[in-house]
Amino acid sequence: MNPFEPLRVLSEDEVEHVHQTSIRYLADSGIKVLLDEARHIFGAGGAVVDDDSMVRLDPDMVRSALTTAPASFELHAPNPIRNVPVGGRSVALLPVGGPPFVSDLSGGRRAGTLEDQRNFLRLTQIYDVLAATAPCVEPSDIPLAVRHLESGVSTLTLTDKVPFIYARGRQRTLDSFELVKIRHGIRDDETFASKPYCWTNINTNSPRQLDVPMSMGIIDFARMMQPCIMTPFTLAGAMAPVTLAGALLLQHMEVLAAVTLSQLVRPGAPVVYGAFTSNVDMKSGSPAFGTPEAMKGALASGQLARHVGLPWRSSGSSSSNVVDAQAGYETMANTYGALLAGANVILHAAGWQEGGLTASFEKFIVDVEMCQVIADWFKPVVVDDSELALEAIDEVGPGGHFFGAAHTLDRYETAFYSPLVFERTNFEQWTDKGSLRANERAETTWRSALENYVEPTMDDAVRAEMRAFVDRRTTEGGAAPD
């Protein structure tokens, strides 16, 4: 739980101006929607659908959608102690999601495999500071038509946390829902729709377009009352205006359109305001993260999300190609910007490298260290007679030290955060242990963690039923993306 009041970068009048401008623009100019079904839903709800697939949203329809979208909800994990509240002051830190490449210190950069994805899932299970799963890395050694099946069953057997599902087509989504239902022992859609059991992320095709699979994902998840994070891909200077205000305006109107579609499908469907606004490097065209623009964009996004009463998602990201000082600073800057802005979900908080092209095992560990520091930072400061330590101050007296005081000896083992991989020894001690850098220590840490990984307990019948479903659907040919 984030104990701090969120910071602001915009005035209330400026937030309202962005919001009202977004609503007017959606009514006057609209958003392009490529899926016939989605255009029909918009039209039935009162939108004007033009022949060129442009959908112009009635302002009252948008405002009505914002009244039915919940301000908070709870994600239900296979293990109930792993349930995740979303909204209010809650913060869910999630691992890297989606890169096609993976890297580690010994193996270098390479295409991701199913075993790489499974190892990231195992690490996600090991470190409690990560609240739920994410897609981690693309397993390119698995055929596309059955990739969702193998990824899904791996997620649901190697972790007992809330699973992520890609919305890459109707049948793939339905297959993934079925696996989640089996894992929870659910036999009917009505029970499945009674609680959120999984999550997805929807990226609009910025600027101002919803494609076929993303529209399907919004519709399918809303029908089953499973949460969608609506995330425009607004990188200023490329897919969004070069000005931060313009990028935020585009982000806001695209979120409003996506949220409206979900609420037209099923009022009350859980949604999250997704904010990914950063900028590109104007010399290379590459995405840039941890920038001043990204931090200010996060602060403003938090204000916009709270203005419309929605929980919201941000990111911890880096453009660096290796685990170096740049990688650490950028991820910290992006993540702290999100935290200071009151984000409820922070995706890519561990392992994101190279602007999202690579998932790094060493960076995963270094970032988990940062996440654990954040969790400790959020713990309340206790002020009582014992913590004020007047007896210890008397015992030590002027000019003394507290190393041997009874108060210290009673508490020293748990008094401070104990680092996972950071080194706090002096130069001579560090040299004697091999002069290892942070990424070298991180490699040792993740490999050791995997050696000691314990798979969560699961009923053998449930495991067998999931495997049988995957095998049957694989034999049937799986499902290609729409």
C-alpha positions in Angstrom: 0.0 0.0 0.0 1.4 3.4 -1.0 1.4 5.6 2.1 2.2 8.8 0.2 0.0 11.4 -1.3 0.4 11.5 -5.1 2.3 14.4 -6.6 0.8 16.7 -9.2 2.2 18.3 -12.3 -1.0 19.8 -13.7 -3.5 22.1 -12.1 -7.1 20.9 -11.7 -8.2 23.2 -14.4 -5.6 21.8 -16.8 -6.7 18.2 -16.0 -10.4 19.1 -16.6 -9.3 20.9 -19.9 -7.6 17.8 -21.2 -10.6 15.6 -20.2 -13.2 17.8 -21.8 -11.1 18.3 -24.9 -10.8 14.5 -25.3 -14.5 14.1 -25.0 -15.2 16.8 -27.6 -12.6 15.4 -30.0 -14.1 11.9 -29.7 -17.5 13.3 -30.6 -16.3 15.5 -33.5 -13.5 13.4 -35.0 -13.6 10.0 -33.3 -11.4 6.9 -33.4 -11.0 4.3 -36.2 -12.3 0.9 -35.2 -11.3 -2.0 -37.5 -13.6 -4.8 -36.1 -17.2 -4.9 -37.4 -18.5 -6.3 -34.1 -17.0 -3.4 -32.1 -18.4 -0.8 -34.5 -21.8 -2.4 -34.2 -21.6 -2.2 -30.4 -20.5 1.4 -30.5 -23.4 2.2 -32.9 -26.0 0.4 -30.8 -24.8 2.4 -27.8 -25.4 5.7 -29.6 -22.1 6.4 -31.4 -22.0 7.7 -35.0 -20.3 5.1 -37.2 -19.0 6.4 -40.6 -18.4 4.4 -43.7 -14.6 4.7 -43.3 -14.8 2.8 -39.9 -14.5 6.0 -37.9 -16.6 6.0 -34.8 -17.6 9.2 -33.2 -18.7 8.9 -29.5 -21.5 10.7 -28.0 -20.2 12.6 -24.9 -23.0 11.3 -22.7 -22.1 7.7 -23.7 -18.5 8.3 -22.6 -19.6 9.9 -19.3 -22.0 7.0 -18.6 -19.2 4.5 -19.2 -17.0 6.2 -16.6 -19.8 5.9 -14.0 -20.1 2.1 -14.5 -16.4 1.3 -14.6 -15.3 0.3 -11.1 -12.8 2.4 -9.2 -11.3 -0.7 -7.6 -11.5 -4.5 -7.7 -9.6 -7.6 -6.6 -7.8 -10.1 -8.7 -8.3 -13.7 -7.5 -5.3 -16.0 -7.7 -5.2 -19.8 -7.6 -3.7 -19.3 -4.1 -5.9 -16.9 -2.2 -3.1 -15.4 -0.3 -1.8 -14.1 -3.7 -5.0 -12.1 -4.4 -4.2 -8.6 -5.7 -6.3 -5.5 -4.9 -6.3 -3.0 -7.7 -7.3 0.6 -7.0 -7.1 3.1 -4.1 -3.5 3.1 -2.6 -2.7 -0.4 -3.6 0.4 -1.0 -5.8 1.0 -4.2 -7.8 4.6 -4.6 -9.1 4.7 -6.9 -12.1 7.6 -8.4 -14.1 8.7 -7.8 -17.7 6.2 -8.6 -20.4 6.5 -9.5 -24.0 10.1 -9.1 -25.4 11.1 -11.4 -28.2 14.7 -11.7 -26.9 16.2 -12.9 -23.7 19.7 -12.3 -22.3 21.9 -13.5 -19.5 25.5 -12.9 -18.7 26.8 -16.3 -19.8 24.5 -17.0 -22.8 24.2 -13.5 -24.3 21.3 -12.1 -26.2 19.1 -14.7 -28.1 15.6 -15.5 -29.2 13.4 -16.4 -26.2 12.3 -20.0 -25.7 9.6 -21.7 -23.6 12.2 -22.7 -21.1 13.3 -19.1 -20.8 9.7 -18.1 -20.2 9.3 -20.8 -17.6 12.4 -19.7 -15.8 11.1 -16.1 -15.6 7.8 -17.5 -14.3 9.7 -19.5 -11.6 11.6 -16.3 -10.6 8.2 -14.5 -10.5 6.9 -17.1 -8.2 10.0 -17.0 -5.9 10.0 -13.2 -5.3 6.9 -12.2 -3.3 7.4 -8.5 -4.1 6.1 -9.3 -7.6 2.3 -9.4 -7.2 1.2 -11.3 -10.4 2.5 -12.8 -13.5 3.3 -11.2 -16.9 4.1 -12.7 -20.3 7.8 -12.3 -19.6 9.4 -13.3 -22.9 8.0 -14.7 -26.2 8.7 -18.4 -26.5 9.7 -18.4 -30.2 10.5 -22.1 -30.3 6.8 -22.9 -29.9 4.5 -22.6 -33.0 2.3 -19.5 -32.8 -1.0 -21.5 -33.0 -0.3 -23.3 -29.8 2.0 -20.9 -28.0 -0.8 -19.5 -25.9 -1.6 -23.1 -24.7 1.9 -23.9 -23.6 2.5 -20.5 -22.1 -0.9 -20.7 -20.3 -0.3 -24.1 -18.7 3.2 -23.1 -17.7 1.9 -20.0 -16.0 -0.8 -21.9 -14.1 1.5 -24.8 -13.0 4.8 -22.9 -12.2 3.1 -20.1 -10.3 0.0 -19.7 -8.1 -0.2 -16.0 -8.8 -2.8 -14.2 -10.9 -2.1 -15.1 -14.6 -1.7 -12.8 -17.6 -3.5 -13.7 -20.8 -2.7 -12.3 -24.2 -5.7 -11.0 -26.2 -4.5 -12.0 -29.6 -7.7 -13.4 -31.0 -11.0 -14.8 -29.9 -10.2 -18.5 -29.8 -6.9 -18.0 -28.2 -8.6 -15.9 -25.5 -11.3 -18.6 -25.0 -8.7 -21.3 -24.7 -6.8 -19.3 -22.1 -10.0 -18.7 -20.2 -10.7 -22.4 -20.2 -7.3 -23.1 -18.6 -7.9 -20.6 -15.9 -11.3 -22.1 -15.2 -9.8 -25.6 -14.9 -7.1 -24.3 -12.5 -9.8 -22.7 -10.2 -12.2 -25.7 -10.6 -14.8 -23.5 -12.3 -17.2 -25.3 -14.7 -19.4 -22.6 -16.0 -19.1 -19.1 -17.5 -21.4 -17.5 -14.9 -19.2 -18.5 -12.0 -16.1 -17.4 -14.0 -17.6 -14.0 -14.6 -18.4 -13.5 -10.9 -14.8 -12.5 -10.1 -11.7 -11.4 -11.8 -9.3 -14.3 -12.2 -6.9 -13.1 -14.9 -5.8 -9.9 -16.7 -4.7 -8.6 -20.1 -3.2 -5.5 -21.6 -4.8 -3.8 -24.6 -2.7 -1.5 -26.7 -4.5 0.9 -28.9 -2.8 1.5 -32.3 -1.8 5.1 -31.6 -2.8 7.4 -33.0 -6.6 6.9 -32.8 -7.1 3.3 -33.9 -8.4 0.1 -32.4 -7.4 -3.0 -34.4 -9.2 -6.3 -34.7 -7.5 -8.5 -32.0 -7.4 -5.6 -29.5 -11.1 -4.9 -30.0 -11.9 -8.6 -29.7 -9.9 -8.6 -26.4 -11.9 -5.7 -24.9 -15.1 -7.4 -25.9 -14.2 -10.9 -24.7 -12.7 -9.8 -21.4 -15.6 -7.5 -20.7 -18.2 -10.2 -21.4 -16.5 -12.4 -18.8 -15.9 -9.5 -16.4 -12.1 -10.0 -16.5 -10.0 -6.9 -16.3 -8.4 -5.1 -19.3 -5.6 -2.6 -18.9 -6.3 0.0 -21.7 -2.9 1.2 -22.8 -2.4 3.6 -25.7 1.1 3.4 -27.2 1.8 7.1 -27.1 5.4 7.8 -27.6 5.8 11.5 -28.1 7.4 12.4 -31.4 6.4 9.1 -33.1 2.9 7.7 -32.4 1.9 10.9 -30.5 2.5 14.6 -30.8 6.0 15.7 -29.9 4.6 17.9 -27.0 3.9 16.2 -23.7 0.4 17.8 -23.5 -0.5 16.6 -26.9 0.7 13.0 -26.1 -1.3 13.1 -22.9 -4.4 14.3 -24.7 -4.1 11.5 -27.3 -3.6 8.9 -24.5 -6.6 10.1 -22.6 -9.0 10.1 -25.6 -7.9 6.6 -26.6 -8.3 5.3 -23.0 -11.8 6.8 -22.9 -12.8 5.1 -26.2 -11.5 1.7 -25.1 -13.2 2.0 -21.7 -16.5 3.0 -23.3 -16.4 -0.1 -25.5 -15.9 -2.3 -22.5 -18.8 -0.7 -20.6 -21.1 -1.0 -23.6 -20.4 -4.7 -23.7 -21.0 -5.2 -20.0 -21.5 -2.3 -17.5 -19.2 -2.8 -14.5 -16.5 -4.7 -16.3 -13.2 -4.0 -14.5 -10.8 -1.8 -16.4 -7.5 -0.1 -15.7 -6.4 3.3 -17.2 -3.1 2.4 -19.0 -0.4 5.1 -19.2 2.7 4.4 -21.3 3.4 8.0 -22.4 7.1 8.6 -22.9 9.1 9.9 -25.9 11.4 8.7 -28.6 15.0 9.6 -29.2 14.7 12.1 -32.1 18.1 11.1 -33.4 17.5 7.3 -33.7 13.7 7.0 -33.4 14.1 4.5 -30.6 11.8 4.5 -27.6 13.3 6.4 -24.6 12.4 5.6 -21.0 13.3 7.0 -17.6 13.2 10.5 -19.2 12.0 13.7 -17.6 9.1 13.6 -20.1 8.2 10.0 -18.9 8.3 11.0 -15.3 6.1 14.1 -15.8 3.8 12.0 -18.1 3.3 9.6 -15.2 2.4 12.3 -12.8 -0.1 13.8 -15.2 -1.5 10.3 -16.1 -2.2 9.7 -12.4 -4.1 12.9 -12.2 -6.1 12.1 -15.3 -6.9 8.5 -14.1 -8.1 9.8 -10.7 -10.1 12.5 -12.5 -12.2 9.8 -14.2 -12.2 7.5 -11.2 -10.2 4.6 -12.6 -7.3 2.6 -11.2 -4.3 3.1 -13.4 -1.2 1.3 -14.8 2.3 2.7 -15.4 5.7 1.0 -16.2 9.2 0.6 -15.0 11.3 0.6 -18.2 14.8 1.2 -19.6 16.3 1.9 -23.0 19.7 0.6 -22.0 21.1 -2.4 -23.9 22.9 -3.9 -20.9 22.7 -4.1 -17.2 24.6 -0.9 -16.4 24.2 2.4 -14.6 21.8 3.7 -17.3 19.6 0.7 -17.0 19.3 1.2 -13.2 18.8 4.9 -13.3 16.2 4.7 -16.1 14.1 2.0 -14.5 14.3 3.7 -11.1 13.2 7.0 -12.6 10.3 5.5 -14.5 9.2 3.4 -11.5 9.6 6.3 -9.0 7.7 8.6 -11.3 4.9 6.0 -11.3 4.9 5.6 -7.5 5.0 9.3 -6.8 2.0 9.6 -9.2 0.0 6.9 -7.3 0.0 4.1 -9.9 -1.8 1.0 -8.9 -0.2 -1.4 -11.4 3.4 -1.1 -12.5 4.2 -3.4 -15.4 7.8 -4.2 -16.5 9.1 -3.5 -13.0 11.7 -6.3 -13.3 13.7 -7.4 -16.3 12.8 -5.0 -19.0 15.8 -4.1 -21.2 16.6 -2.5 -24.6 13.4 -0.6 -24.8 11.3 -3.7 -24.5 13.1 -5.9 -27.0 14.9 -8.0 -24.4 14.1 -9.6 -21.1 17.3 -9.8 -19.0 17.8 -12.3 -16.2 20.4 -10.2 -14.4 18.3 -7.1 -14.7 15.3 -9.0 -13.4 17.3 -9.6 -10.2 18.7 -6.0 -9.9 15.1 -4.7 -10.4 13.7 -7.1 -7.9 16.2 -5.5 -5.4 14.7 -2.1 -6.3 11.2 -3.4 -5.9 12.0 -4.9 -2.5 13.5 -1.5 -1.4 10.2 0.1 -2.5 8.2 -2.3 -0.5 10.3 -1.6 2.6 10.1 2.1 1.9 6.3 1.8 2.1 6.4 0.3 5.6 5.1 2.7 8.2 7.5 4.3 10.6 6.6 3.1 14.1 6.9 5.7 16.8 6.4 4.4 20.4 8.5 4.2 23.6 10.4 1.1 22.4 11.3 2.6 19.0 12.3 5.9 20.5 15.0 4.0 22.4 15.5 6.4 25.3 16.9 3.6 27.5 19.5 2.9 24.8 20.5 6.5 24.5 21.0 6.6 28.3 22.9 3.3 28.2 25.4 4.5 25.5 25.9 8.0 26.9 27.6 10.9 25.2 30.3 10.0 22.7 29.6 6.2 22.7 28.3 3.9 20.0 25.3 1.7 19.7 26.8 -1.5 18.2 26.8 -3.3 21.6 23.7 -1.7 23.2 21.0 -4.1 24.3 18.5 -2.3 22.1 20.7 -2.9 19.1 21.4 -6.6 19.9 17.7 -7.3 20.2 17.0 -5.9 16.8 20.0 -5.9 14.6 19.1 -9.0 12.5 15.8 -7.4 11.3 16.4 -3.7 11.9 17.3 -2.8 8.3 16.6 -4.0 4.8 19.0 -6.8 3.9 20.1 -6.6 0.2 19.4 -9.3 -2.2 22.3 -8.5 -4.6 23.7 -5.1 -3.7 27.1 -5.0 -2.1 27.8 -3.0 1.0 31.2 -4.3 2.1 34.3 -2.1 1.9 36.7 -2.2 -1.0 39.1 -4.8 0.5 36.3 -7.2 1.4 34.7 -6.7 -2.1 38.1 -7.4 -3.7 38.7 -10.5 -1.6 35.3 -11.9 -2.9 36.3 -11.5 -6.5 35.5 -7.8 -7.2 32.2 -8.9 -8.7 30.0 -6.2 -10.3 26.2 -6.1 -9.7 25.3 -8.0 -12.9 27.8 -10.8 -12.0 26.3 -11.1 -8.5 22.8 -11.0 -10.1 23.7 -14.0 -12.3 24.7 -16.0 -9.4 21.6 -15.0 -7.5 19.1 -16.0 -10.2 20.8 -19.2 -11.0 20.8 -20.1 -7.3 17.2 -19.1 -6.9 16.2 -21.4 -9.8 18.1 -24.3 -8.2 16.1 -23.9 -5.0 12.7 -23.2 -6.8 9.8 -25.2 -5.4 6.7 -25.6 -7.6 3.4 -24.6 -5.9 1.3 -27.5 -4.8 -1.6 -28.4 -7.0 -4.2 -31.2 -7.2 -2.9 -33.9 -9.6 -6.3 -34.2 -11.2 -6.3 -30.4 -12.0 -2.8 -30.6 -13.5 -3.8 -33.6 -15.6 -7.0 -31.9 -16.8 -5.1 -28.8 -17.9 -2.5 -30.9 -19.7 -5.2 -32.9 -21.4 -6.9 -29.7 -22.6 -3.7 -28.4 -24.0 -2.9 -31.7 -25.7 -6.4 -31.8 -27.2 -6.4 -28.3 -28.5 -2.9 -28.8 -29.9 -4.1 -31.9 -31.8 -6.9 -29.8 -33.1 -4.4 -27.2 -34.5 -4.6 -24.6 -31.7 -5.6 -21.1 -32.8 -3.8 -18.6 -35.0 -4.0 -15.0 -33.9 -6.9 -13.0 -35.5 
